[in-house]
Amino acid sequence: MQNRKRKPLDLPVTGFLAGFLVPLVIFVAVYFFREIRISIDDYIRNLTRLNALVKLGSLCVFANLLVFMGFIRINYDRAARGVLGATIIYAIVILISKAL
């Protein structure tokens, strides 16, 4: 059996948190870079009314590809699995939202 050096952040939980938080941070960043001064509730309502919330959510989740590839590049395979898990959960939620 191969003796791997233990990496403290190479955990599925670390990857899941990164994969869950990165799309949320991007969504909030898009909200703050808008010129319009409206509340986040009104912003989400407007996106829903325009059928753009699911599309913006899909674009935000796309950033998980960079996080996943970053973990793969530094050989944090377990953390990459966590990112993949978070991305799959987001994909299921987006598919359900599109179906409704």
C-alpha positions in Angstrom: 0.0 0.0 0.0 1.3 3.4 -0.9 2.2 5.7 2.0 0.8 9.2 1.2 1.9 12.2 3.1 -1.2 13.6 4.9 -2.4 16.9 3.6 -4.5 18.8 6.2 -6.9 20.4 3.7 -7.3 17.4 1.4 -10.7 16.5 2.8 -14.1 16.1 1.1 -15.6 18.5 3.5 -13.1 21.2 2.5 -14.0 20.7 -1.2 -17.7 20.6 -0.5 -17.5 23.9 1.4 -15.5 25.5 -1.4 -17.8 24.1 -4.0 -20.8 25.3 -2.1 -19.5 28.8 -1.3 -17.9 29.8 -4.6 -21.2 30.0 -6.5 -22.8 32.0 -3.7 -19.9 34.4 -3.5 -20.1 34.9 -7.3 -23.9 35.5 -7.1 -23.4 38.1 -4.4 -20.6 39.7 -6.3 -22.9 40.0 -9.4 -25.5 41.6 -7.2 -23.1 44.2 -5.8 -21.6 45.1 -9.2 -25.0 46.0 -10.5 -25.6 49.7 -10.9 -29.2 49.5 -9.7 -29.7 50.2 -6.0 -32.3 47.6 -5.0 -32.6 45.1 -2.2 -31.4 41.6 -2.7 -35.0 40.4 -2.2 -36.2 42.6 -5.1 -33.2 41.5 -7.2 -34.0 37.9 -6.8 -37.7 38.5 -7.5 -36.8 40.4 -10.7 -34.5 37.6 -11.8 -37.3 35.1 -11.1 -39.8 37.2 -13.0 -37.4 37.4 -16.0 -36.7 33.7 -15.8 -33.0 34.6 -15.3 -32.4 33.2 -11.8 -31.8 29.7 -13.0 -29.5 30.9 -15.8 -27.5 33.1 -13.5 -27.3 30.2 -11.0 -26.0 27.9 -13.7 -23.3 30.4 -14.6 -22.3 30.8 -11.0 -21.9 27.0 -10.6 -19.7 26.9 -13.7 -17.0 28.6 -11.6 -16.7 25.3 -9.6 -14.8 23.9 -12.6 -11.9 26.3 -11.8 -12.0 25.2 -8.1 -12.2 21.5 -9.1 -9.3 21.9 -11.5 -7.3 23.8 -8.9 -7.7 21.0 -6.4 -6.7 18.4 -9.1 -3.6 20.4 -10.0 -2.3 20.5 -6.5 -3.2 16.8 -6.0 -6.0 17.3 -3.5 -8.1 14.5 -4.9 -10.4 14.1 -1.9 -11.2 17.9 -1.8 -11.9 17.7 -5.6 -14.5 14.9 -4.8 -16.2 17.3 -2.4 -16.3 20.0 -5.1 -17.8 17.5 -7.4 -20.4 16.5 -4.8 -21.4 20.2 -4.3 -21.6 20.7 -8.0 -23.9 17.7 -8.4 -26.2 19.0 -5.7 -26.4 22.4 -7.4 -27.1 20.7 -10.7 -30.0 18.7 -9.3 -31.4 21.9 -7.7 -31.1 23.7 -11.1 -32.7 20.8 -13.0 -35.6 20.8 -10.5 -36.0 24.6 -10.8 -36.1 24.3 -14.6 -38.8 21.6 -14.4 -41.0 23.8 -12.3 
